[in-house]
């Protein structure tokens, strides 16, 4: 247990055993501790993103250093916020002015109610979220270590699995894009197949091998992975060879790997982004490096197949917490896809969105609102005329 002043971070299992009046008290604590300062951003009338994936609750403890075995220590700060890859990314998009619909299943417990209420405060469409009776929602204990600028996640998944029989594909009506995080595989596959039939582009967030992942990779137009997945999935020692294998094996237009403090790398098909004269980018605080892959050689059989962009992280003065930075990055990428940014500006924008998140504890508190970025977009971002 981590103590912060007179507030103890509650045990989730303990919540289930409290009497009704105690539940109300604890629910008030949870709801109050989940960030209250919210504003609902007007939505773009012609852009809507549907997301299928996990939604949960994060119990976050910020400590000076990671505890030793059998050690007790106080937190420097604590927070209770919504979590889950797809849920975080859609929250990011909602704050960027995009209409979003989350398709998922959660429990009928106190955490599930908190999850729903947070979405509603953000102005998100929750009409396709199913609540399963007598089921615990997913939750994660997150320990943020100040001394190493790292975070450790202890995740307890929910048994509330969304099935293909439960989903309603009408969620795709008017959708501009479908986002998947690999959870609820049978439901995700059904919706993805309908999206493909309707010509709706699909973004797939991949962290590791999951049930049904192969089917989703075959349908994805855009793939975003962590640093480890490309090499681990194919048994390649070289990250770039892993990215190459992904594009060789699946029809995606491009694949991006996020690399933490090293930034990100993007590999795309040579015809996936028109070569245009790009505006002077020397005023940006970061500069991407563009080349082709495989690297040019005198051998005709080794002609480049793919375009490669290596983009550093957007600089930040102080990193408070990296939790959810990848989800925010994906939110920035999806926003850029919807607004037809060229690939280089897409990476810059997503890096900027992720950098904003780093300034606050938890996955959502630091997510930026579009009004803080509109002038920057107008000044710095070049859109393709497509």
URNORDA-V287767 format. One record per residue. N is the residue number from 0. RES is the residue in one small letter. OMEGA is omega in degrees with one decimal (NA if undefined). NEAR is the number of other C-alpha atoms within 12 Angstrom. D_CENTER is the distance of its C-alpha to the mean C-alpha in Angstrom with 2 decimals. Layout:
((N RES OMEGA NEAR D_CENTER) (N RES OMEGA NEAR D_CENTER))
This chain:
((0 x 178.0 23 28.04) (1 x -176.5 31 26.95) (2 x 176.3 21 29.12) (3 x -173.1 21 28.41) (4 x -179.5 13 31.70) (5 x -176.9 11 32.89) (6 x 177.4 20 29.56) (7 x 178.2 24 28.61) (8 x -169.0 31 25.12) (9 x 171.4 28 26.03) (10 x -177.4 19 25.96) (11 x -179.9 31 24.01) (12 x 179.4 17 26.79) (13 x -179.4 15 29.31) (14 x -175.9 25 27.88) (15 x -174.5 24 28.88) (16 x -178.9 15 32.47) (17 x 176.0 19 33.11) (18 x -173.3 13 35.65) (19 x -177.1 13 34.84) (20 x 177.7 12 35.82) (21 x 177.5 16 33.82) (22 x -179.2 23 30.72) (23 x 178.2 19 31.12) (24 x -178.3 16 31.43) (25 x 178.0 30 28.37) (26 x 178.1 29 26.34) (27 x 177.6 19 27.57) (28 x -179.7 25 26.47) (29 x -176.9 35 22.92) (30 x -179.2 29 22.74) (31 x -177.8 18 24.34) (32 x 172.3 27 22.18) (33 x -171.7 34 18.95) (34 x -175.2 29 18.97) (35 x -176.3 19 21.67) (36 x -176.2 15 21.67) (37 x 168.9 23 19.89) (38 x -179.4 22 20.73) (39 x -176.5 24 19.94) (40 x 175.1 25 19.25) (41 x -176.3 21 21.32) (42 x 171.3 23 19.55) (43 x -174.8 21 20.29) (44 x -173.2 14 22.91) (45 x -177.7 16 22.15) (46 x -179.9 30 18.35) (47 x -179.9 35 16.47) (48 x 173.1 47 13.21) (49 x 178.4 48 13.32) (50 x 175.5 51 10.51) (51 x -179.5 53 11.73) (52 x -171.2 43 10.30) (53 x 170.8 45 10.50) (54 x -178.8 50 11.25) (55 x 179.2 42 13.10) (56 x 179.7 49 14.67) (57 x 172.1 48 14.44) (58 x -168.1 40 17.85) (59 x 176.9 45 17.57) (60 x 176.5 42 20.69) (61 x -175.8 39 21.26) (62 x -179.5 33 24.29) (63 x 177.7 22 26.56) (64 x -178.2 23 26.38) (65 x -175.2 26 25.21) (66 x 171.5 22 27.94) (67 x 177.1 9 30.67) (68 x 176.8 7 31.75) (69 x -179.8 8 33.62) (70 x 172.2 11 32.87) (71 x 178.1 15 32.35) (72 x 179.7 23 30.74) (73 x 175.1 24 29.60) (74 x 170.5 29 26.22) (75 x 179.0 23 25.98) (76 x 177.2 32 23.47) (77 x -178.1 35 21.61) (78 x 171.4 41 19.20) (79 x -177.7 41 17.98) (80 x 172.6 45 14.68) (81 x 178.5 49 12.45) (82 x -176.9 47 9.69) (83 x -172.2 46 7.93) (84 x -177.2 41 4.60) (85 x -179.2 45 5.65) (86 x 178.1 50 7.47) (87 x -178.7 50 5.44) (88 x 179.2 53 4.00) (89 x 174.7 53 7.67) (90 x 176.4 52 9.09) (91 x -179.1 47 8.18) (92 x 179.3 50 9.84) (93 x 178.2 44 12.57) (94 x 175.6 39 13.50) (95 x 174.0 43 13.78) (96 x -179.0 36 16.29) (97 x 173.8 39 14.82) (98 x -176.0 35 16.07) (99 x 173.9 50 13.61) (100 x 176.9 42 14.60) (101 x 176.9 47 12.87) (102 x -177.1 44 14.85) (103 x 174.1 50 14.98) (104 x 177.9 41 17.69) (105 x 179.2 41 18.22) (106 x 177.9 34 21.47) (107 x -177.6 25 24.24) (108 x -179.8 33 24.32) (109 x 179.4 39 23.93) (110 x 178.4 43 20.28) (111 x 177.9 40 19.65) (112 x 178.0 31 21.60) (113 x 178.2 37 19.66) (114 x -179.3 43 16.31) (115 x -176.6 38 18.02) (116 x 177.6 28 19.71) (117 x 176.4 38 16.70) (118 x -178.3 38 15.24) (119 x 177.0 24 18.77) (120 x 178.6 25 19.13) (121 x -178.1 39 16.23) (122 x -179.3 30 18.11) (123 x 178.1 39 15.81) (124 x -178.3 30 17.63) (125 x -172.9 33 17.94) (126 x 179.3 22 20.87) (127 x 175.5 27 19.28) (128 x -179.6 36 18.20) (129 x 175.6 28 20.89) (130 x -178.1 31 22.23) (131 x -177.6 22 24.19) (132 x 176.6 16 27.35) (133 x -178.8 16 28.19) (134 x 178.8 23 24.74) (135 x 176.3 31 22.59) (136 x 177.5 42 18.94) (137 x 175.7 38 16.41) (138 x -176.3 36 16.32) (139 x 168.0 34 15.57) (140 x -178.4 34 17.85) (141 x 178.7 38 16.29) (142 x -179.3 40 19.03) (143 x -177.0 38 18.51) (144 x -177.6 28 21.39) (145 x -174.4 25 22.71) (146 x -178.0 17 25.21) (147 x -176.5 18 22.85) (148 x 178.6 24 19.69) (149 x 174.5 25 17.80) (150 x 179.3 31 16.16) (151 x -176.8 26 17.12) (152 x 175.2 24 15.43) (153 x -169.0 18 17.88) (154 x 172.2 21 16.33) (155 x -177.5 22 18.53) (156 x 176.2 26 17.35) (157 x 174.5 31 18.89) (158 x 179.3 24 21.60) (159 x -178.9 31 20.53) (160 x 178.6 33 19.72) (161 x -177.3 34 19.38) (162 x -179.9 24 21.94) (163 x 179.7 23 22.82) (164 x -174.8 15 25.88) (165 x -173.7 23 24.00) (166 x 177.3 30 21.72) (167 x -174.9 24 23.15) (168 x 174.6 28 22.35) (169 x 175.2 18 23.54) (170 x -178.1 31 19.98) (171 x -179.0 36 19.82) (172 x 180.0 22 22.74) (173 x -176.9 22 22.16) (174 x 175.6 32 18.61) (175 x -174.7 33 17.69) (176 x 175.3 45 14.70) (177 x 178.6 50 13.18) (178 x -179.5 53 9.60) (179 x 174.3 54 9.69) (180 x 175.5 48 8.03) (181 x 176.7 40 11.67) (182 x -178.8 40 12.76) (183 x -167.7 38 15.93) (184 x -178.0 32 17.20) (185 x 176.9 29 20.37) (186 x -179.8 34 18.94) (187 x -179.0 46 16.13) (188 x -180.0 38 18.95) (189 x -179.6 31 21.23) (190 x 179.8 43 18.94) (191 x 178.9 42 17.94) (192 x 176.9 27 21.69) (193 x 177.6 27 22.53) (194 x 178.5 35 19.96) (195 x 179.2 24 21.59) (196 x -178.8 15 24.98) (197 x 179.7 20 24.15) (198 x 178.9 20 22.86) (199 x -179.1 29 19.33) (200 x -174.8 33 16.96) (201 x 172.7 45 14.22) (202 x -179.0 45 10.90) (203 x 175.4 49 10.18) (204 x -175.6 45 7.45) (205 x 175.6 41 10.09) (206 x -176.6 28 10.64) (207 x 176.0 24 14.23) (208 x 175.6 25 16.99) (209 x 175.3 20 16.78) (210 x 176.9 19 19.38) (211 x -176.2 22 19.45) (212 x -178.4 29 17.06) (213 x 179.8 22 19.97) (214 x -179.4 23 20.43) (215 x 177.0 41 16.90) (216 x -179.5 40 17.19) (217 x -177.2 26 20.45) (218 x -172.5 35 19.03) (219 x 172.8 41 15.97) (220 x -178.5 36 16.71) (221 x -178.8 39 13.81) (222 x 176.5 42 12.30) (223 x -175.7 46 9.62) (224 x 168.4 41 10.45) (225 x -174.3 35 10.86) (226 x -170.7 30 14.34) (227 x -168.2 27 16.27) (228 x -174.3 33 15.53) (229 x -178.7 37 17.67) (230 x -179.3 25 20.69) (231 x -174.7 24 20.53) (232 x -177.5 29 20.20) (233 x -178.2 23 23.33) (234 x -179.8 16 25.08) (235 x 177.5 18 25.15) (236 x -175.9 15 25.90) (237 x -178.5 18 24.71) (238 x -177.9 30 21.06) (239 x 175.5 35 22.25) (240 x 175.9 25 24.31) (241 x 176.8 31 21.36) (242 x 178.1 45 19.55) (243 x 179.9 37 22.94) (244 x 178.7 30 23.33) (245 x 179.7 41 20.11) (246 x 175.5 35 21.47) (247 x -171.1 22 24.92) (248 x -172.3 20 24.02) (249 x -171.6 24 21.65) (250 x -177.1 24 21.90) (251 x 178.8 30 18.61) (252 x 177.2 36 19.42) (253 x 175.2 40 17.35) (254 x 178.2 47 15.06) (255 x 170.3 48 13.04) (256 x 173.9 41 12.75) (257 x -171.3 40 11.15) (258 x 180.0 26 14.10) (259 x -177.3 29 13.50) (260 x 177.6 23 16.47) (261 x 178.6 19 17.81) (262 x -180.0 33 15.32) (263 x 175.4 38 14.37) (264 x -178.0 39 16.61) (265 x 174.2 47 16.72) (266 x -175.6 48 19.36) (267 x 174.8 41 20.48) (268 x -173.6 31 23.60) (269 x -179.3 23 26.38) (270 x -174.5 14 26.68) (271 x -179.0 23 23.01) (272 x -177.5 26 23.42) (273 x 174.9 20 26.86) (274 x -179.7 15 28.48) (275 x 174.0 14 29.24) (276 x -176.0 12 30.82) (277 x 178.1 18 28.09) (278 x 178.9 16 29.02) (279 x -177.2 14 29.90) (280 x -175.1 19 26.81) (281 x -179.3 11 28.90) (282 x 178.5 10 27.98) (283 x 179.3 24 24.32) (284 x 175.5 18 23.75) (285 x 179.6 24 22.17) (286 x 178.6 23 23.56) (287 x 177.2 28 22.00) (288 x -177.1 22 24.37) (289 x 176.4 22 24.98) (290 x 176.5 21 27.01) (291 x -179.9 24 27.42) (292 x -7.2 28 27.12) (293 x -178.9 25 29.32) (294 x -177.5 20 30.96) (295 x 177.2 16 34.14) (296 x 177.7 12 37.28) (297 x -176.3 10 40.84) (298 x -179.0 10 40.34) (299 x -180.0 11 39.98) (300 x -178.0 11 38.19) (301 x 177.2 14 35.40) (302 x -176.8 16 34.52) (303 x 178.0 22 30.89) (304 x -170.2 26 28.66) (305 x 172.9 33 25.36) (306 x -177.4 36 24.22) (307 x 175.3 34 22.41) (308 x 177.9 33 20.67) (309 x -173.8 30 20.03) (310 x 178.0 37 18.28) (311 x 174.7 31 18.54) (312 x 171.1 33 16.33) (313 x -175.6 32 17.12) (314 x 175.4 24 19.72) (315 x -179.9 23 19.42) (316 x -177.1 10 22.46) (317 x 176.6 17 21.10) (318 x 178.4 30 18.02) (319 x -175.9 34 17.90) (320 x -179.7 40 14.88) (321 x -179.1 41 12.08) (322 x 176.3 46 10.16) (323 x -179.5 43 6.49) (324 x 178.0 47 7.36) (325 x 178.1 47 5.34) (326 x 176.6 45 1.96) (327 x 177.2 47 5.22) (328 x 179.9 50 6.61) (329 x 175.2 47 5.13) (330 x 177.1 52 6.24) (331 x 177.7 45 9.30) (332 x -178.7 47 9.91) (333 x 176.5 48 10.08) (334 x -179.1 42 12.27) (335 x 176.4 34 14.33) (336 x -177.9 37 14.88) (337 x -177.6 33 16.11) (338 x 171.7 30 18.36) (339 x 173.7 21 19.67) (340 x 171.2 31 19.06) (341 x -169.8 31 20.69) (342 x -177.8 44 18.72) (343 x 179.0 45 19.72) (344 x 176.3 37 18.91) (345 x 179.8 37 15.51) (346 x 177.1 43 14.67) (347 x -177.1 41 16.47) (348 x -179.8 45 14.70) (349 x 177.4 45 11.11) (350 x 178.0 43 12.67) (351 x 179.2 42 14.31) (352 x 178.7 45 11.38) (353 x -179.9 44 9.78) (354 x 178.2 38 13.42) (355 x -179.5 39 13.92) (356 x -176.1 39 11.41) (357 x -174.1 38 13.43) (358 x -175.4 27 16.47) (359 x -179.5 31 15.96) (360 x 177.4 42 15.74) (361 x -174.6 44 12.79) (362 x -169.6 49 9.14) (363 x -174.6 51 10.41) (364 x -176.7 39 13.95) (365 x -179.6 32 13.42) (366 x -170.7 43 11.20) (367 x 174.4 38 13.72) (368 x -173.8 31 15.86) (369 x -177.9 31 17.00) (370 x 175.7 17 20.59) (371 x -175.2 18 19.92) (372 x -172.4 23 18.88) (373 x -179.3 16 21.28) (374 x 178.1 11 24.19) (375 x 178.3 18 22.25) (376 x -177.4 26 20.94) (377 x -176.5 15 24.51) (378 x -166.2 16 26.03) (379 x -170.7 26 23.88) (380 x 176.8 30 21.91) (381 x 178.4 26 23.80) (382 x 175.0 28 22.98) (383 x 176.4 22 24.53) (384 x -178.3 11 27.15) (385 x NA 11 25.89))
